[in-house]
Amino acid sequence: MTDAALERLDTPQNRMILTAVGLVMLAALLYYLIRALRRRAGQKRLDQTIIAVSSEYVRNVLVPDGMGAFMHVDYLMLTSRGVLVIDLRDVRGNIFGGDQMTDWTVMNGANRSTFVNPQHAIYDRVAAVRSLAGDLPVEGRVLFTRRGRFPKGLPRWTLMVDSLHTEFPQVDSEAGRGWIDRYRADWQGLVAAVAPSTLRVPRSFLAEVFRA
């Protein structure tokens, strides 16, 4: 392009257009940066809320199922009641599920979807962990974030994140710490038997997953 052509393009109107485009691009970049920072902060708060009920924990691990395969577990935690196996779910909307239902339904505004009853998977995960946990009691929960609601009540072995501390209180007494020390060898054996998983949680969480 010749200098003359460039001069013809260098008009006040074109400069205003370029400036406007630049400002739009900058605003979009800032918007996505702020969203990413908020999402990371929300994920961190959620993670801290979950692990706060434990004295020790591992996250994102593969547990051998005893038949040559492995199961992904989001959280394994040593709590005041023993080992807690957490299957973390981020589902937005009203959730309708039951112990005998094959699929659970989610209603989010005008959108309707289903997902497989997660109770069966948590049973299998708990069984696999029990086979490795020695004398440690093992429980499992499907833990839902604040984005989901159960209008008809919670099915068995499901729990909302806000109720986690109530059901599994922190170890804050000498007796509780002594109980955990009693089973520390079993816990260490369990941790040694699992492997890191390539999956990561939270899965696709948005900033509103866990607001302060």
Contacts in CASP RR format, 6 or more apart in sequence:
PFRMAT RR
TARGET T0000
AUTHOR 0000-0000-0000
METHOD contacts of the structure
MODEL  1
MTDAALERLDTPQNRMILTAVGLVMLAALLYYLIRALRRRAGQKRLDQTI
IAVSSEYVRNVLVPDGMGAFMHVDYLMLTSRGVLVIDLRDVRGNIFGGDQ
MTDWTVMNGANRSTFVNPQHAIYDRVAAVRSLAGDLPVEGRVLFTRRGRF
PKGLPRWTLMVDSLHTEFPQVDSEAGRGWIDRYRADWQGLVAAVAPSTLR
VPRSFLAEVFRA
35 207 0 8 1.000
38 207 0 8 1.000
39 205 0 8 1.000
39 206 0 8 1.000
39 207 0 8 1.000
41 207 0 8 1.000
42 205 0 8 1.000
42 207 0 8 1.000
42 209 0 8 1.000
42 210 0 8 1.000
42 211 0 8 1.000
43 202 0 8 1.000
43 205 0 8 1.000
43 209 0 8 1.000
43 210 0 8 1.000
45 210 0 8 1.000
45 212 0 8 1.000
46 145 0 8 1.000
46 161 0 8 1.000
46 202 0 8 1.000
46 205 0 8 1.000
46 209 0 8 1.000
46 210 0 8 1.000
47 59 0 8 1.000
47 202 0 8 1.000
49 161 0 8 1.000
49 164 0 8 1.000
49 165 0 8 1.000
49 210 0 8 1.000
50 75 0 8 1.000
50 77 0 8 1.000
50 86 0 8 1.000
50 88 0 8 1.000
50 143 0 8 1.000
50 161 0 8 1.000
50 164 0 8 1.000
51 57 0 8 1.000
51 59 0 8 1.000
51 75 0 8 1.000
51 77 0 8 1.000
52 165 0 8 1.000
52 170 0 8 1.000
53 77 0 8 1.000
53 79 0 8 1.000
53 80 0 8 1.000
53 84 0 8 1.000
53 164 0 8 1.000
53 165 0 8 1.000
53 168 0 8 1.000
53 169 0 8 1.000
53 170 0 8 1.000
54 77 0 8 1.000
54 78 0 8 1.000
54 79 0 8 1.000
54 84 0 8 1.000
55 78 0 8 1.000
55 79 0 8 1.000
55 171 0 8 1.000
55 177 0 8 1.000
55 180 0 8 1.000
56 77 0 8 1.000
56 78 0 8 1.000
56 187 0 8 1.000
56 191 0 8 1.000
57 75 0 8 1.000
57 76 0 8 1.000
57 77 0 8 1.000
57 78 0 8 1.000
58 75 0 8 1.000
58 76 0 8 1.000
58 191 0 8 1.000
58 194 0 8 1.000
59 74 0 8 1.000
59 75 0 8 1.000
59 76 0 8 1.000
59 201 0 8 1.000
60 72 0 8 1.000
60 73 0 8 1.000
60 74 0 8 1.000
60 196 0 8 1.000
60 197 0 8 1.000
60 199 0 8 1.000
60 200 0 8 1.000
60 201 0 8 1.000
61 72 0 8 1.000
61 73 0 8 1.000
61 76 0 8 1.000
61 194 0 8 1.000
61 195 0 8 1.000
61 196 0 8 1.000
61 197 0 8 1.000
62 70 0 8 1.000
62 71 0 8 1.000
62 72 0 8 1.000
62 73 0 8 1.000
62 194 0 8 1.000
62 195 0 8 1.000
62 196 0 8 1.000
62 197 0 8 1.000
63 70 0 8 1.000
63 71 0 8 1.000
63 72 0 8 1.000
63 73 0 8 1.000
63 76 0 8 1.000
63 125 0 8 1.000
63 128 0 8 1.000
63 129 0 8 1.000
63 132 0 8 1.000
63 193 0 8 1.000
63 194 0 8 1.000
64 70 0 8 1.000
64 128 0 8 1.000
64 132 0 8 1.000
64 193 0 8 1.000
64 194 0 8 1.000
65 71 0 8 1.000
65 124 0 8 1.000
65 128 0 8 1.000
66 128 0 8 1.000
66 131 0 8 1.000
70 195 0 8 1.000
71 124 0 8 1.000
71 125 0 8 1.000
71 128 0 8 1.000
72 197 0 8 1.000
72 199 0 8 1.000
73 85 0 8 1.000
73 86 0 8 1.000
73 87 0 8 1.000
73 125 0 8 1.000
73 129 0 8 1.000
73 194 0 8 1.000
73 197 0 8 1.000
74 86 0 8 1.000
74 87 0 8 1.000
74 88 0 8 1.000
74 201 0 8 1.000
75 84 0 8 1.000
75 85 0 8 1.000
75 86 0 8 1.000
75 88 0 8 1.000
75 201 0 8 1.000
76 83 0 8 1.000
76 84 0 8 1.000
76 85 0 8 1.000
76 86 0 8 1.000
76 129 0 8 1.000
76 190 0 8 1.000
76 191 0 8 1.000
76 194 0 8 1.000
77 83 0 8 1.000
77 84 0 8 1.000
77 86 0 8 1.000
78 84 0 8 1.000
78 180 0 8 1.000
78 183 0 8 1.000
78 187 0 8 1.000
79 168 0 8 1.000
79 171 0 8 1.000
80 168 0 8 1.000
80 169 0 8 1.000
80 170 0 8 1.000
80 171 0 8 1.000
80 176 0 8 1.000
80 179 0 8 1.000
80 180 0 8 1.000
81 137 0 8 1.000
81 139 0 8 1.000
81 168 0 8 1.000
82 136 0 8 1.000
82 137 0 8 1.000
82 138 0 8 1.000
82 139 0 8 1.000
82 183 0 8 1.000
83 129 0 8 1.000
83 133 0 8 1.000
83 136 0 8 1.000
83 137 0 8 1.000
83 138 0 8 1.000
83 139 0 8 1.000
83 187 0 8 1.000
83 190 0 8 1.000
84 138 0 8 1.000
84 139 0 8 1.000
84 140 0 8 1.000
84 141 0 8 1.000
84 168 0 8 1.000
85 122 0 8 1.000
85 125 0 8 1.000
85 126 0 8 1.000
85 129 0 8 1.000
85 138 0 8 1.000
85 139 0 8 1.000
85 140 0 8 1.000
85 141 0 8 1.000
86 140 0 8 1.000
86 141 0 8 1.000
86 143 0 8 1.000
87 118 0 8 1.000
87 121 0 8 1.000
87 122 0 8 1.000
87 125 0 8 1.000
87 140 0 8 1.000
87 141 0 8 1.000
87 142 0 8 1.000
87 143 0 8 1.000
88 143 0 8 1.000
88 145 0 8 1.000
88 201 0 8 1.000
88 202 0 8 1.000
88 203 0 8 1.000
89 118 0 8 1.000
89 142 0 8 1.000
89 143 0 8 1.000
89 144 0 8 1.000
89 145 0 8 1.000
90 144 0 8 1.000
90 145 0 8 1.000
90 147 0 8 1.000
90 202 0 8 1.000
90 203 0 8 1.000
90 204 0 8 1.000
90 205 0 8 1.000
90 209 0 8 1.000
91 106 0 8 1.000
91 115 0 8 1.000
91 144 0 8 1.000
91 145 0 8 1.000
91 147 0 8 1.000
91 148 0 8 1.000
92 106 0 8 1.000
92 108 0 8 1.000
92 147 0 8 1.000
92 148 0 8 1.000
93 106 0 8 1.000
93 107 0 8 1.000
93 108 0 8 1.000
93 109 0 8 1.000
93 147 0 8 1.000
93 148 0 8 1.000
93 149 0 8 1.000
94 106 0 8 1.000
94 107 0 8 1.000
94 108 0 8 1.000
94 148 0 8 1.000
94 149 0 8 1.000
94 150 0 8 1.000
94 151 0 8 1.000
95 104 0 8 1.000
95 105 0 8 1.000
95 106 0 8 1.000
95 144 0 8 1.000
95 148 0 8 1.000
95 149 0 8 1.000
95 150 0 8 1.000
96 104 0 8 1.000
96 105 0 8 1.000
96 106 0 8 1.000
96 107 0 8 1.000
96 150 0 8 1.000
96 151 0 8 1.000
96 152 0 8 1.000
97 104 0 8 1.000
97 105 0 8 1.000
97 117 0 8 1.000
97 150 0 8 1.000
97 152 0 8 1.000
97 155 0 8 1.000
98 104 0 8 1.000
98 117 0 8 1.000
98 155 0 8 1.000
99 119 0 8 1.000
99 155 0 8 1.000
99 156 0 8 1.000
101 117 0 8 1.000
102 116 0 8 1.000
102 117 0 8 1.000
103 114 0 8 1.000
103 115 0 8 1.000
103 116 0 8 1.000
103 117 0 8 1.000
104 114 0 8 1.000
104 115 0 8 1.000
104 116 0 8 1.000
104 117 0 8 1.000
104 118 0 8 1.000
105 112 0 8 1.000
105 113 0 8 1.000
105 114 0 8 1.000
106 112 0 8 1.000
106 113 0 8 1.000
106 114 0 8 1.000
106 115 0 8 1.000
118 142 0 8 1.000
118 158 0 8 1.000
119 142 0 8 1.000
119 155 0 8 1.000
119 156 0 8 1.000
119 157 0 8 1.000
119 158 0 8 1.000
122 140 0 8 1.000
122 141 0 8 1.000
122 142 0 8 1.000
122 157 0 8 1.000
123 157 0 8 1.000
125 140 0 8 1.000
126 138 0 8 1.000
126 139 0 8 1.000
126 140 0 8 1.000
129 138 0 8 1.000
129 190 0 8 1.000
130 138 0 8 1.000
132 189 0 8 1.000
132 190 0 8 1.000
132 193 0 8 1.000
132 194 0 8 1.000
133 186 0 8 1.000
133 187 0 8 1.000
133 190 0 8 1.000
134 186 0 8 1.000
134 190 0 8 1.000
135 183 0 8 1.000
135 186 0 8 1.000
136 183 0 8 1.000
136 186 0 8 1.000
136 187 0 8 1.000
136 190 0 8 1.000
140 157 0 8 1.000
141 157 0 8 1.000
141 158 0 8 1.000
141 159 0 8 1.000
141 164 0 8 1.000
141 167 0 8 1.000
142 157 0 8 1.000
142 158 0 8 1.000
142 159 0 8 1.000
143 158 0 8 1.000
143 159 0 8 1.000
143 160 0 8 1.000
143 161 0 8 1.000
143 164 0 8 1.000
144 150 0 8 1.000
144 158 0 8 1.000
144 159 0 8 1.000
144 160 0 8 1.000
144 161 0 8 1.000
145 161 0 8 1.000
145 202 0 8 1.000
145 205 0 8 1.000
145 209 0 8 1.000
145 210 0 8 1.000
146 160 0 8 1.000
146 161 0 8 1.000
146 162 0 8 1.000
146 208 0 8 1.000
146 209 0 8 1.000
146 210 0 8 1.000
146 211 0 8 1.000
147 206 0 8 1.000
147 208 0 8 1.000
147 209 0 8 1.000
148 160 0 8 1.000
150 158 0 8 1.000
150 160 0 8 1.000
154 160 0 8 1.000
159 167 0 8 1.000
161 210 0 8 1.000
171 177 0 8 1.000
171 179 0 8 1.000
171 180 0 8 1.000
180 187 0 8 1.000
202 209 0 8 1.000
END
